[in-house]
Amino acid sequence: MLFGGRAKDLPYPGSTTVSTINGGVMGLTHTLALELAPMRVNAIHPGIIGDSPFWAGKPAGVLEGYENHTPGGKLATMQDVVETTRFLLDNRGISGQHLYVDRGSALI
């Protein structure tokens, strides 16, 4: 299991390093899934995780701005990431895939 992030899709000023690394996780996932088969390799790309230590202490206005960019008006949670990880670990029919845990923020 690899972890990337959404900065590869939604770069921001100062994100050159993290955006590049996140993009590399995509390629690494694909090549490792082929090279390590039958071992499965997948990646999770979280967006803003509202209850993570980094974001939980932000002023309410900051989080509200991001929440407005999700279809349901809520940010993804740490539990969402845990459940996605469990799903990929348990489901033997998935390999070489990328799952985004962002509650649809890229849609808006």
C-alpha positions, 0 to 999 in steps of 0.5 A: 500500500502506498500513500500519495495525495491530491497535490499532484492534481491540485497543486498550489504555490509552494507545492512543487516537491509534494506535487512531484512526489505525489505524481511519482507515487502513481507511476510507482504504483503501476510499475510495482503492481506489475513487477511484484505480481502476484503481490498487490500494490495500490495507492491511496490519495487523501485530500484534506482530512479535516480531523487530522492533527494538521487540519483540526486546529485550523480556524473554522473559516479555513475549513469551511472554505474547503468544505464548500468544495465538497458535494456533501459539504464535509471534509474526509476524516481519518476514519475514511482513510482507515476504512479505505486502507482496510478495503484495499488490504482485504479486497484481493481483486484490486491491484495497481489502482488509486483511490482518492479519499476526498469526499468528491472535492475534485468534482466541484 
